[in-house]
Amino acid sequence: MGAKDLKTRLGILLHKPELGHRIGTSSKLQRDSSREVLEWRESFDQLLKSKSGVTAFHTFLKTEFSEENLDFWLACEDFKKTRSKTKLASKANRIFEEFVQSEAPREVNIDHETREITRKNLSGATSACFNEAQAKTRTLMEKDSYPRFLKSASYQDMTKQATSRGISKRSHT
């Protein structure tokens, strides 16, 4: 069986709702507050602010074989927190080689112009050198993957559990 066949079969398995709880919608997500799970549908920002929201979204993206977009976005968020100039340059090169350059192992879907701007930004690596590529990747996820995530069986199951666990039991905020 070739790699493509394996990927197809794995994709089919991951889409089976009865397997959903074993493949990532585990007890961690079940412990999340009902309100938090429901807030994820309010906006993409709400989802990205939630650690478990990011985990659930990442699990979903794996079923679509497109988790590199979120991984790149998260790598950029981490990169922006880097203070050491030396670490900044080495992290920038690592992120570029993994996600941005043509034929990168986990290449994100950005246009040639953005790829070139990002490549030029590496020569004087600052915490902002991936801003344009990160923004385009974020927009792609927000407009494409995020709506599919909200319609996915796994998210629908989470919202059903959240509403059954009690919106009536308001949290103590």
Phi, psi and chi 1 to 4 in degrees:
 res  aa     phi    psi   chi1   chi2   chi3   chi4
   1 MET       -  128.7  173.5  176.3    7.7      -
   2 GLY   -77.9  169.6      -      -      -      -
   3 ALA   -61.7  -36.7      -      -      -      -
   4 LYS   -65.7  -42.4 -166.2  170.2 -173.3  169.9
   5 ASP   -61.9  -42.2  -66.9  -32.5      -      -
   6 LEU   -62.6  -44.1 -177.0   61.9      -      -
   7 LYS   -60.6  -42.7 -145.8  174.1 -168.7 -175.4
   8 THR   -63.2  -47.6  -57.2      -      -      -
   9 ARG   -63.7  -40.8  -72.6 -174.7 -178.1 -177.9
  10 LEU   -63.3  -42.2 -178.5   59.1      -      -
  11 GLY   -59.2  -41.7      -      -      -      -
  12 ILE   -64.0  -44.8  -69.0  165.7      -      -
  13 LEU   -60.8  -43.6  -79.0  175.5      -      -
  14 LEU   -66.7  -24.4  -69.4  172.9      -      -
  15 HIS   -85.7   -8.1  -79.4   93.2      -      -
  16 LYS   -73.9  117.1  -70.5 -168.7  179.6 -102.8
  17 PRO   -58.4  -34.0   -1.9    3.5      -      -
  18 GLU   -67.6  -16.7   65.0  -87.9   14.1      -
  19 LEU   -95.3   -8.9  -62.0  175.7      -      -
  20 GLY   -52.2  -40.1      -      -      -      -
  21 HIS   -71.5  -25.7  -66.7  -68.0      -      -
  22 ARG   -82.8  -21.2  -77.5 -173.6 -136.0  127.7
  23 ILE  -104.5   31.6  -59.6  176.7      -      -
  24 GLY   133.1  -21.9      -      -      -      -
  25 THR   -91.7   58.0   54.5      -      -      -
  26 SER   -82.1 -168.5   63.9      -      -      -
  27 SER   -58.6  -30.2   59.4      -      -      -
  28 LYS   -57.3  -48.5  164.7   88.4  178.4   91.0
  29 LEU   -68.3  -32.9  -68.9  175.8      -      -
  30 GLN   -67.9  -23.5  -68.7  170.9    1.5      -
  31 ARG   -82.6  -13.0  -72.7 -168.1  -54.0  -92.5
  32 ASP   -61.2  149.3  -69.5  -25.3      -      -
  33 SER   -65.8  146.1   74.4      -      -      -
  34 SER   -57.7  -41.9  -58.2      -      -      -
  35 ARG   -60.7  -43.3  179.2  173.5  -71.3  167.8
  36 GLU   -60.6  -47.0 -176.6  179.1    6.7      -
  37 VAL   -59.3  -41.9  169.4      -      -      -
  38 LEU   -71.7  -28.7  -62.8  174.0      -      -
  39 GLU   -68.3  -24.2  -76.3  174.5  -10.6      -
  40 TRP   -58.8  -28.4  -59.5  -16.5      -      -
  41 ARG   -82.3  -10.4   62.4 -176.3  169.6 -163.0
  42 GLU   -69.2  -40.6  -70.6  174.3   15.8      -
  43 SER  -164.1  158.9   72.9      -      -      -
  44 PHE   -63.8  -35.3 -169.4   52.0      -      -
  45 ASP   -60.0  -41.7  -74.1  -30.6      -      -
  46 GLN   -59.8  -41.4  -73.0  -64.9  116.3      -
  47 LEU   -63.5  -46.4  177.0   75.5      -      -
  48 LEU   -69.4  -23.6  -67.7  176.7      -      -
  49 LYS   -76.1  -20.5  -74.1  178.3 -166.2  170.5
  50 SER   -96.1  122.3  163.6      -      -      -
  51 LYS   -58.4  -44.5 -163.6  171.6 -158.3  153.7
  52 SER   -74.4  -26.0   39.0      -      -      -
  53 GLY   -64.4  -43.8      -      -      -      -
  54 VAL   -63.2  -40.5  167.9      -      -      -
  55 THR   -62.6  -45.8  -59.7      -      -      -
  56 ALA   -64.4  -42.3      -      -      -      -
  57 PHE   -64.9  -40.9 -171.4   52.7      -      -
  58 HIS   -62.1  -43.7 -167.2  -94.3      -      -
  59 THR   -59.7  -43.3  -59.6      -      -      -
  60 PHE   -62.5  -45.7  168.4   74.3      -      -
  61 LEU   -61.5  -32.7  -69.5  174.9      -      -
  62 LYS   -62.1  -36.6  -79.7 -177.0  173.8 -178.5
  63 THR   -66.6  -22.8   68.4      -      -      -
  64 GLU  -100.0    3.2  -64.1 -159.8  -31.8      -
  65 PHE    55.6   41.8  -56.2  101.4      -      -
  66 SER  -136.2   29.1   63.8      -      -      -
  67 GLU   -69.9  -13.4   70.8  -89.2   18.0      -
  68 GLU   -61.1  -30.0   70.0  -78.8  -12.3      -
  69 ASN   -63.2  -47.8  -67.2  -36.8      -      -
  70 LEU   -68.8  -40.0 -178.3   59.2      -      -
  71 ASP   -60.9  -41.1  -70.6  -21.2      -      -
  72 PHE   -63.8  -46.5  171.1   67.2      -      -
  73 TRP   -59.0  -45.4 -172.4   86.2      -      -
  74 LEU   -65.2  -39.1  -68.1  168.2      -      -
  75 ALA   -62.3  -38.7      -      -      -      -
  76 CYS   -66.6  -40.5  -69.0      -      -      -
  77 GLU   -60.9  -44.5  -72.3  -61.6  -68.1      -
  78 ASP   -64.8  -42.4  178.4   62.2      -      -
  79 PHE   -57.9  -41.2  175.2   75.1      -      -
  80 LYS   -62.7  -21.7  -70.1  176.2 -170.7  176.3
  81 LYS   -86.4   -7.4  -63.6  173.5 -170.1  164.5
  82 THR   -72.5  129.2  -54.3      -      -      -
  83 ARG  -103.4  -30.4  -64.3  -69.1  162.1 -119.5
  84 SER   -74.7  127.6  157.3      -      -      -
  85 LYS   -60.0  -39.9  -83.3  -79.3 -169.4 -163.4
  86 THR   -64.3  -47.6  -45.4      -      -      -
  87 LYS   -64.9  -36.3  -76.6 -175.7  179.9  171.5
  88 LEU   -58.0  -48.6 -154.1   60.9      -      -
  89 ALA   -64.1  -44.6      -      -      -      -
  90 SER   -69.9  -39.5   66.9      -      -      -
  91 LYS   -64.4  -41.1  -86.2 -173.2  175.9 -177.0
  92 ALA   -59.0  -46.3      -      -      -      -
  93 ASN   -64.0  -40.7  -76.5  -43.9      -      -
  94 ARG   -63.7  -44.8 -163.6  165.5   48.7 -115.5
  95 ILE   -63.5  -44.4  -68.8  168.9      -      -
  96 PHE   -60.6  -46.6 -174.9   81.9      -      -
  97 GLU   -67.7  -33.1  -71.9  168.9    7.1      -
  98 GLU   -80.9  -36.4 -174.9  173.2   -6.5      -
  99 PHE  -120.8  -29.0  -62.8  104.6      -      -
 100 VAL  -104.2  -45.4 -179.2      -      -      -
 101 GLN   -60.6  153.0   75.0 -177.4    6.3      -
 102 SER   -57.5  137.0  -70.6      -      -      -
 103 GLU    66.1   21.4  -54.2  -61.1  -39.6      -
 104 ALA   -62.0  151.6      -      -      -      -
 105 PRO   -57.2  -33.3   -7.4    8.6      -      -
 106 ARG  -128.1   48.2  -57.1  177.8   69.3 -150.8
 107 GLU   -57.0  129.1 -174.5  177.7   -8.4      -
 108 VAL   -87.2  156.7  -68.8      -      -      -
 109 ASN   -87.2   90.2 -173.2    7.8      -      -
 110 ILE  -129.1  158.3   53.7  174.4      -      -
 111 ASP   -73.8  162.2   58.2   89.4      -      -
 112 HIS   -58.2  -42.3  176.4   72.9      -      -
 113 GLU   -61.1  -45.4 -174.2 -179.6  -24.2      -
 114 THR   -64.7  -38.8  -56.3      -      -      -
 115 ARG   -60.7  -43.7 -163.1  175.4  -49.6  -78.5
 116 GLU   -67.7  -43.0  -80.7  -54.6  -59.6      -
 117 ILE   -58.6  -44.3  -70.9  167.6      -      -
 118 THR   -64.7  -42.4  -54.1      -      -      -
 119 ARG   -59.9  -43.7 -172.3 -176.9   58.2   73.2
 120 LYS   -66.1  -35.0  -72.4  175.3 -176.0  163.5
 121 ASN   -63.7  -22.9  -72.3  -15.0      -      -
 122 LEU   -66.3  -28.2  -71.7 -177.4      -      -
 123 SER   -62.1  -32.3   60.2      -      -      -
 124 GLY  -125.4   63.8      -      -      -      -
 125 ALA   -53.1  120.6      -      -      -      -
 126 THR  -124.2  171.7   67.8      -      -      -
 127 SER   -64.8  -11.2   59.8      -      -      -
 128 ALA  -100.4    4.2      -      -      -      -
 129 CYS   -66.6  -18.0   68.5      -      -      -
 130 PHE  -105.5    4.6  -68.9  104.2      -      -
 131 ASN   -52.4  -47.2  -76.5    0.7      -      -
 132 GLU   -67.6  -45.3 -166.9  169.2  -22.0      -
 133 ALA   -64.7  -39.9      -      -      -      -
 134 GLN   -64.9  -42.8 -176.0 -174.3   20.4      -
 135 ALA   -62.7  -41.4      -      -      -      -
 136 LYS   -66.9  -39.3  -67.4 -152.0  174.8 -176.2
 137 THR   -66.3  -40.9  -57.6      -      -      -
 138 ARG   -62.4  -45.1 -175.9 -166.8 -175.8  -71.2
 139 THR   -61.1  -42.0  -60.7      -      -      -
 140 LEU   -60.1  -45.8  178.7   68.4      -      -
 141 MET   -64.7  -43.0  -72.0 -171.3  -63.3      -
 142 GLU   -64.9  -39.8 -175.8  172.8   21.1      -
 143 LYS   -85.9  -24.1  -57.9  -88.6 -174.2  -96.5
 144 ASP  -113.1  -65.8 -172.3   41.3      -      -
 145 SER   -72.9  -41.9  -54.4      -      -      -
 146 TYR   -57.9  -48.5  174.6   63.1      -      -
 147 PRO   -60.3  -36.7  -24.1   33.7      -      -
 148 ARG   -68.3  -36.8  -74.7 -162.7  -50.1  -83.0
 149 PHE   -60.2  -45.6  168.1   71.5      -      -
 150 LEU   -63.1  -28.3  -65.8  178.5      -      -
 151 LYS   -91.0   -7.9  -68.1  175.1 -173.0  163.5
 152 SER   -66.7  153.2   71.1      -      -      -
 153 ALA   -60.8  -39.5      -      -      -      -
 154 SER   -65.5  -42.0   60.4      -      -      -
 155 TYR   -70.3  -38.2 -178.2   68.7      -      -
 156 GLN   -60.4  -40.9  -66.5  -59.7  -45.3      -
 157 ASP   -62.3  -43.2  -72.1  -12.4      -      -
 158 MET   -61.8  -41.5  -76.0 -175.1  -97.9      -
 159 THR   -69.3  -36.1   57.9      -      -      -
 160 LYS   -62.8  -44.6  -77.9  177.8 -165.5  155.3
 161 GLN   -63.2  -41.2  -72.7  176.2   11.9      -
 162 ALA   -63.7  -43.6      -      -      -      -
 163 THR   -71.6  -33.6   50.8      -      -      -
 164 SER   -74.5  -26.5   70.7      -      -      -
 165 ARG   -74.9  -11.7  -90.2 -166.1  -56.4 -126.0
 166 GLY   115.6   88.3      -      -      -      -
 167 ILE   -68.0  -27.3  -65.8  -58.4      -      -
 168 SER   -65.9  -24.6   58.5      -      -      -
 169 LYS   -88.4   76.5  -61.6  174.7 -168.9  168.9
 170 ARG   -58.5  142.5  -65.3  -79.1  174.8 -151.1
 171 SER   -74.9  164.4   42.3      -      -      -
 172 HIS   -86.3   66.2  -55.1  -72.0      -      -
 173 THR  -111.9      -   50.4      -      -      -
